[in-house]
Amino acid sequence: MRDSRIGFGLLGAGLIAPFHAKALQSSALTELVAVADLDAQRLERMTAAFGCKGYPSLEAMLEDPRIDAVSVITPNHLHHDAVVASAAAGRHVLIEKPPAMSLAEVDSMAAACRKAGVKACVSVQCRTRKAVQAIRAAIQCGRFGRIYHADTYMKWFRSTEYYRSDAWRISRRSGAGVTINQAFHYVDLLQYLVGPASTVHARMNNLAHPEINLEDTLLAFVEYRCGAQGVVQASTALWPGTDVRIEINGENGTAIMAGERMETWKFRDERPEDAEIRQYGSASVATGATGAADLGFQDHQVVIEDLARAIMDDREPMITIESVRPTLEWSLAMYLSAKLGAPVALPVQDEEAVW
Ligand SMILES: NC(=O)c1ccc[n+]([C@@H]2O[C@H](COP(=O)([O-])OP(=O)(O)OC[C@H]3O[C@@H](n4cnc5c(N)ncnc54)[C@H](O)[C@@H]3O)[C@@H](O)[C@H]2O)c1
């Protein structure tokens, strides 16, 4: 009898692959069936560590009837083609962040999944944190009142060895750079919580990584469509790296998340549940501040299990491609603004101008 769990194949056996594998093997809803990678050594390491099948390519993995869903965890610029091919083969997809390198690619991926009738979700797993969900619920029920400020401060560190570990990590076209790669999660949280940006004014520079020809630091002023304003600060130059912060200030309250801990939760109308919300998160959970593998897999597991349930119940996943599109647009607008040295109003009119 066929296993009722959703069978996953990982496309990519690199840095993030073990986190996906652990999440899949820790869930009663999912099975890690196989991993595919062009690099035989990496593939061998993953199959030995997790006791699953190994394939030398996506095409070979798609021949396996036990694969219901493909997790596309290759470098950023390779997501689009793999998603389109997997969807055409009738497989559901989980896509690592950023979903693709351009809005045109994002739209093409979403259309391919719709046409094939498969589910697609994006792994911006920070959305699932309890502190984020509490902030979102409070915003949606109007508890903050008017939102004045929504900011993120990502003061992280990545070493020279990290940038040298793979060619794509030093290539803008491949999706490297602190703005599109690391800060994407936190720009996404601001977008998820407060809504799309209407204008961005960004400045980018390289403070501590002379070996790469990319920004390791971003500073941006943001105006939101809802009327709020904010700051995006993100860097991989700030040793040793400290917990990322999301700060929301409204006329009636302030919430600050540090890492995944609710650091400040204060409203004019104190409610009974507030004491518990203040305890959300734990200082012991790593969230990426000091190194790329300085992470837990639990947030990924929530995203993966949601996709499995979406497949089983034939509903939309929690984090759709469409819901992440405004984050990519905001990120691209920041690149354009830094290039022009001027504010940029969204929507971005000419994507090619970003490059
Ligand atoms: N959600 C998160 O917190 C998080 C954290 C780290 C990385 N990521 C994302 O995960 C993705 C992968 O990042 P990584 O750090 O693991 O990269 P990586 O370079 O360590 O691994 C990517 C792997 O893909 C393989 N690959 C490349 N092209 C392939 C192809 N055509 N077919 C099969 N395999 C191919 C490479 O050989 C490599 O082993 C990126 O999109 C990255 O942004 C997300």
The ligand as an SDF file (V2000), in Angstrom:
LIG
                    3D

 44 48  0  0  0  0  0  0  0  0999 V2000
   15.2070   29.9990    4.2690 N   0  0  0  0  0  0  0  0  0  0  0  0
   16.4260   30.1650    4.7670 C   0  0  0  0  0  0  0  0  0  0  0  0
   16.6170   30.5250    5.9130 O   0  0  0  0  0  0  0  0  0  0  0  0
   17.6090   29.9030    3.8810 C   0  0  0  0  0  0  0  0  0  0  0  0
   18.8890   29.7590    4.4300 C   0  0  0  0  0  0  0  0  0  0  0  0
   19.9590   29.4810    3.5550 C   0  0  0  0  0  0  0  0  0  0  0  0
   19.7440   29.3840    2.1910 C   0  0  0  0  0  0  0  0  0  0  0  0
   18.4750   29.5630    1.6970 N   0  0  0  0  0  0  0  0  0  0  0  0
   18.2180   29.4720    0.2540 C   0  0  0  0  0  0  0  0  0  0  0  0
   18.3670   28.1230   -0.1490 O   0  0  0  0  0  0  0  0  0  0  0  0
   18.8790   28.0540   -1.4770 C   0  0  0  0  0  0  0  0  0  0  0  0
   20.1650   27.2590   -1.4830 C   0  0  0  0  0  0  0  0  0  0  0  0
   21.1150   27.8880   -0.6470 O   0  0  0  0  0  0  0  0  0  0  0  0
   22.3840   27.0790   -0.1120 P   0  0  0  0  0  0  0  0  0  0  0  0
   23.0490   28.0110    0.8310 O   0  0  0  0  0  0  0  0  0  0  0  0
   22.0020   25.7230    0.3280 O   0  0  0  0  0  0  0  0  0  0  0  0
   23.2410   26.9820   -1.4600 O   0  0  0  0  0  0  0  0  0  0  0  0
   24.4220   25.9640   -1.7820 P   0  0  0  0  0  0  0  0  0  0  0  0
   25.2310   26.5680   -2.8500 O   0  0  0  0  0  0  0  0  0  0  0  0
   25.1190   25.5570   -0.5040 O   0  0  0  0  0  0  0  0  0  0  0  0
   23.6450   24.6790   -2.3260 O   0  0  0  0  0  0  0  0  0  0  0  0
   22.9980   24.6620   -3.5540 C   0  0  0  0  0  0  0  0  0  0  0  0
   23.1760   23.2870   -4.2020 C   0  0  0  0  0  0  0  0  0  0  0  0
   22.4580   23.2580   -5.4430 O   0  0  0  0  0  0  0  0  0  0  0  0
   23.2130   22.4550   -6.3330 C   0  0  0  0  0  0  0  0  0  0  0  0
   22.7840   22.7230   -7.7170 N   0  0  0  0  0  0  0  0  0  0  0  0
   23.0250   23.8160   -8.4590 C   0  0  0  0  0  0  0  0  0  0  0  0
   22.4530   23.6970   -9.6690 N   0  0  0  0  0  0  0  0  0  0  0  0
   21.8320   22.4940   -9.6940 C   0  0  0  0  0  0  0  0  0  0  0  0
   21.0710   21.8130  -10.6660 C   0  0  0  0  0  0  0  0  0  0  0  0
   20.8080   22.3420  -11.8590 N   0  0  0  0  0  0  0  0  0  0  0  0
   20.6010   20.5820  -10.3530 N   0  0  0  0  0  0  0  0  0  0  0  0
   20.8490   20.0310   -9.1560 C   0  0  0  0  0  0  0  0  0  0  0  0
   21.5620   20.6500   -8.1930 N   0  0  0  0  0  0  0  0  0  0  0  0
   22.0570   21.8680   -8.4610 C   0  0  0  0  0  0  0  0  0  0  0  0
   24.6530   22.8200   -6.0690 C   0  0  0  0  0  0  0  0  0  0  0  0
   25.5500   21.8320   -6.5290 O   0  0  0  0  0  0  0  0  0  0  0  0
   24.6330   22.9560   -4.5310 C   0  0  0  0  0  0  0  0  0  0  0  0
   25.0040   21.7470   -3.8880 O   0  0  0  0  0  0  0  0  0  0  0  0
   19.0630   29.5100   -1.9120 C   0  0  0  0  0  0  0  0  0  0  0  0
   17.9150   29.9190   -2.5980 O   0  0  0  0  0  0  0  0  0  0  0  0
   19.1760   30.2600   -0.5990 C   0  0  0  0  0  0  0  0  0  0  0  0
   18.7780   31.6150   -0.7150 O   0  0  0  0  0  0  0  0  0  0  0  0
   17.4390   29.8050    2.5140 C   0  0  0  0  0  0  0  0  0  0  0  0
  1  2  1  0
  2  3  2  0
  2  4  1  0
  4  5  1  0
  4 44  2  0
  5  6  2  0
  6  7  1  0
  7  8  2  0
  8  9  1  0
  8 44  1  0
  9 10  1  0
  9 42  1  0
 10 11  1  0
 11 12  1  0
 11 40  1  0
 12 13  1  0
 13 14  1  0
 14 15  2  0
 14 16  1  0
 14 17  1  0
 17 18  1  0
 18 19  2  0
 18 20  1  0
 18 21  1  0
 21 22  1  0
 22 23  1  0
 23 24  1  0
 23 38  1  0
 24 25  1  0
 25 26  1  0
 25 36  1  0
 26 27  1  0
 26 35  1  0
 27 28  2  0
 28 29  1  0
 29 30  1  0
 29 35  2  0
 30 31  1  0
 30 32  2  0
 32 33  1  0
 33 34  2  0
 34 35  1  0
 36 37  1  0
 36 38  1  0
 38 39  1  0
 40 41  1  0
 40 42  1  0
 42 43  1  0
M  CHG  2   8   1  16  -1
M  END
$$$$
